[in-house]
Amino acid sequence: MSKRITMDELESYLWGSAVLLRTHIDAGAYKQYIFPLLFFKRICDVYDEECEQILKDNNGDEEALEWEENHTFVVPKGSHWRDVRNTSENVGKAIVTALRAIEKANVDKLQGVFGDASWTNKNRLPDELLKNLIEHFSTKTLTIANCPEDELGQGYEYLIKKFADDSGHTAQEFYTNRTVVHLMTEILKPQSGESIYDPTCGSAGMLISCIAAIKDRNEEWRNVKVYGQEINQLTSAIGRMNLFLHGVKDFKIANDDVLKTPAFIDNGKLQQFDLVLANPPYSIKQWDRAAFEADKYGRNFLGTPPQSRADFAFFQHILKSLDEETGRCAILFPHGILFRGEEQEMREKLIESDLIECVIGIGKNLFFNSPMEACIVICRTRKPSNRIGRILFIDARDEVTRKNAQSFLEDQHIEKITKTYDDYAEIDGFSKIENLGDIKKNDSRLSIALYVRGNNESNATDLEAAVSEWITSKNTYHSDMNNLISMLEEVPADAL
């Protein structure tokens, strides 16, 4: 019997699964166990729901149950949720066996989607804990009737955010503040039938936001082509599960380093897209600069970034990935890319290319464990005639709300910023339009304060942004060291 699950019930149910893991594993590792189990349960419940409908449509003919085209995903015999639930010993092994069997039976769609968590590590996950986790998930039936795709997708997003809140500094690799993502989506205005790409897609939140925007306008969204690439294997798997749970089936998510091995190539050149949204990792130092210097895809057309900061490598990859007629992008960057001296020559060439349409400064504390302010850079390959040779600067630092230790953009903030961009309007103390010639006279600096608030504040603002970047870099270093120490602690002494 169908029982529609409310959002409050769904959120409580999902977070309850994570609570069971507390004291057993680190908060940053919740996602590698909870997400695969949730997806496994959903697949099996929908499979049962489909079986019921198939029998009804075929007058009880059980042979129809074996037709793969009748199912979203195939669940092999012996690999169903109930098979794992009925296992009393070696539960971790039973989970791994079932997950691998489902991946194998749906290799074109699900290969590697469940990740490679250490399910069989009984020191970390004893049978009793796994059985409790299975029983908790078994308390609700996750059919489409009980929990439609959009609602389960919202629940999944809730869980991603909760994991981000709980794990602190490790969060940004797979979660970007959704109100900022919503702002970027509202500015780019994705359309039915377009192609959308995120080269550092994390959990695919930006791609899903674009689909949601088209749905909200009651326009056809199933013909949208979705592409993403993510270097972290677990995070890319989470992104794929996220898209499936939101009802998106036509997508390609690649797991690889986009600077070293871009996944989407068309006749020896980078594939081009209508929209690109991205939150690249900030100012990374570990990247193959030498290879980029001789990049065969021509992604160094502005120059080769310094080893200490790969920001302009990601920037150039994105610009090269834009469709020559319809291409537009929104990228989250640290403020440093707007003024750092070591990137001045590249920035000068970028300005001369007249690809930048708008630079938006957003408020502090919108990113986990970081007080830094970020900027959104909007580019377009074919700017409207009234925007050619000009760049709009928007100072939206004060357009932010902080509540319960969380910072976010409210609808009124998003509407104000978006309207200013759409109208390409100058508002005293908030936005200013500058021509490229005047910008070049300022050493090609794109500092927002320099144009919106005048020269007196620009140097102080640049210094503040630089210090904020340094703090973020320091926090990332300490986070990486702590993760390394934790990994070493799990390695048996005789293996060292």
C-alpha positions, -999 to +999 in steps of 0.1 A: +000+000+000+013+034-010+021+059+018+034+092+006+065+102+025+066+139+037+098+159+033+101+161+071+098+124+074+123+119+046+149+142+061+145+126+095+148+091+079+179+100+059+197+118+088+188+089+111+210+066+090+240+089+096+233+091+133+238+053+135+273+056+122+284+082+147+312+071+170+320+043+145+335+064+116+346+099+110+318+123+098+337+130+066+333+093+057+295+090+062+289+097+026+307+067+013+284+044+032+250+062+034+247+072-003+253+037-018+228+022+006+202+048-001+206+043-038+206+005-035+173+007-015+158+030-040+167+008-070+152-023-054+120-006-042+115+009-077+122-025-093+095-041-071+071-013-080+078-019-117+073-056-113+039-050-098+029-028-127+043-052-153+022-081-139-009-058-139-002-047-175+005-083-187-024-102-170+000-118-145+024-131-171+056-135-151+078-139-182+073-101-187+092-095-155+124-107-172+123-082-200+150-056-193+133-029-212+105-029-186+129-019-158+148+013-151+176-009-136+180-047-135+183-063-101+197-098-105+183-127-084+200-130-051+211-093-052+180-076-039+177-055-008+157-083+009+185-108+002+210-086+021+184-079+048+180-116+054+218-121+059+228-127+095+266-130+091+292-113+070+267-086+062+294-064+046+304-091+022+267-095+013+264-058+006+295-058-016+283-088-036+249-073-042+262-039-052+288-054-076+261-077-092+238-047-098+266-027-114+275-057-136+239-061-147+236-024-156+272-018-167+263+010-192+246+030-165+260+020-131+295+008-135+314+020-104+285+040-091+285+024-057+321+033-049+347+011-031+339+016+006+354-008+031+322-027+038+340-058+050+361-041+076+344-055+107+365-034+131+349-003+116+315-018+106+306-049+126+277-071+115+254-057+142+260-021+130+253-029+094+222-049+103+209-019+123+216+003+093+198-020+069+168-022+093+167+016+096+166+019+058+139-008+056+115+012+077+104+031+046+096+020+010+112+043-015+090+037-045+081+064-070+046+065-056+058+070-020+087+093-029+087+110-063+120+117-080+121+154-073+113+149-036+139+121-031+163+143-049+156+171-025+162+147+004+195+137-012+205+173-014+195+178+022+218+149+032+247+162+011+244+196+029+241+179+063+273+159+056+289+191+046+279+208+078+290+178+099+323+173+082+334+210+080+365+216+061+362+186+038+329+197+025+337+220-004+350+192-026+315+179-031+292+207-020+288+243-031+264+266-012+231+260-031+220+296-029+251+307-047+245+279-073+209+292-077+222+327-084+246+314-111+218+294-127+194+324-127+221+345-144+228+319-172+192+310-178+195+274-191+171+265-219+154+234-231+176+214-255+209+230-245+241+212-234+253+219-198+288+211-185+306+213-152+343+204-154+347+201-116+312+188-109+314+174-074+281+160-064+265+175-096+246+202-078+251+228-105+239+205-132+208+196-112+201+233-105+200+239-143+176+211-148+154+223-119+153+258-134+139+245-167+114+223-148+102+253-128+093+270-160+073+240-171+095+235-201+109+203-216+140+193-197+145+157-208+162+168-240+190+187-221+224+171-225+243+170-192+280+165-188+304+166-159+339+156-148+352+151-113+386+140-101+375+123-069+361+088-075+337+088-046+324+123-053+318+115-090+298+084-079+278+106-056+271+130-085+259+101-107+236+088-079+223+124-074+214+128-110+196+094-111+177+102-079+166+135-095+152+116-125+179+127-149+189+097-170+207+112-201+240+124-187+277+116-188+299+120-157+336+112-160+360+104-132+394+120-141+416+150-138+401+176-162+434+195-165+454+164-173+428+143-192+397+162-203+370+135-209+349+152-236+367+154-269+351+160-303+374+153-334+405+160-315+393+192-299+375+200-267+338+194-269+319+227-267+288+234-247+260+260-244+264+265-207+293+259-183+290+263-145+319+256-122+335+259-088+371+249-095+394+240-066+410+272-054+446+279-062+458+243-063+496+237-064+497+200-074+490+200-111+510+192-142+521+227-154+546+214-179+520+194-197+496+224-198+524+245-212+523+223-243+486+216-242+474+199-273+439+213-270+452+249-270+440+256-235+470+279-228+459+306-253+462+332-225+494+318-212+506+292-186+496+299-150+522+297-122+527+263-105+514+278-073+480+286-087+461+267-113+430+290-114+437+303-149+442+268-161+407+259-152+395+293-165+411+287-199+397+251-201+362+265-195+365+293-221+378+267-246+347+246-238+322+273-248+302+270-279+313+298-303+278+311-308+258+303-277+285+297-251+282+313-216+297+305-183+295+313-146+326+304-125+333+308-088+368+320-081+388+335-053+391+373-056+429+369-063+423+361-100+410+397-104+442+414-094+472+391-087+504+405-104+517+370-114+487+366-137+486+401-151+496+392-187+470+364-189+444+388-175+453+414-200+448+390-229+416+379-214+403+414-213+414+420-249+394+389-259+362+407-246+348+375-233+340+388-197+305+402-194+302+406-156+322+402-124+302+398-092+316+399-057+296+379-031+297+380+007+318+363+033+312+329+050+293+314+021+318+286+019+325+259+045+352+266+071+363+297+052+356+334+058+367+343+023+347+363-001+345+348-036+336+363-070+315+350-099+329+357-133+303+356-162+316+352-197+299+350-231+312+342-265+287+364-283+279+394-261+249+416-270+259+447-289+253+471-260+278+450-238+306+447-263+338+464-251+324+467-216+323+448-183+297+452-155+310+451-119+285+442-091+295+446-055+271+422-037+291+417-006+263+429+016+237+408-001+239+379+023+220+367+054+236+349+083+214+327+106+221+298+129+259+300+120+250+296+083+254+322+056+231+322+025+215+343-002+178+350+002+155+353-028+156+391-026+194+390-028+193+368-059+166+388-076+185+421-070+218+407-084+201+390-113+180+420-123+211+443-122+229+418-145+199+414-168+194+452-171+232+457-173+225+486-150+246+510-130+234+515-094+253+539-072+275+520-047+263+486-061+273+483-098+293+500-124+301+495-161+336+501-173+350+500-208+380+478-216+403+507-224+399+522-189+404+487-173+436+482-192+449+516-179+445+501-144+470+474-151+441+451-163+430+448-127+394+436-123+390+444-086+354+452-080+361+479-054+383+497-078+353+504-101+323+503-079+336+522-049+366+541-062+404+539-059+406+547-022+393+513-011+406+490-038+441+483-023+427+475+011+401+452-005+427+435-026+448+429+006+418+416+025+411+392-003+447+380-004+447+374+033+415+355+031+429+333+003+460+326+025+437+316+054+418+292+032+450+278+018+463+272+054+431+255+064+432+233+034+468+223+042+459+214+078+429+195+066+450+175+041+476+167+069+448+155+093+433+133+066+468+118+059+473+111+096+439+095+098+447+073+068+480+062+083+464+053+116+442+028+098+471+011+081+482-021+101+516-016+118+532-045+099+523-029+066+544+002+073 
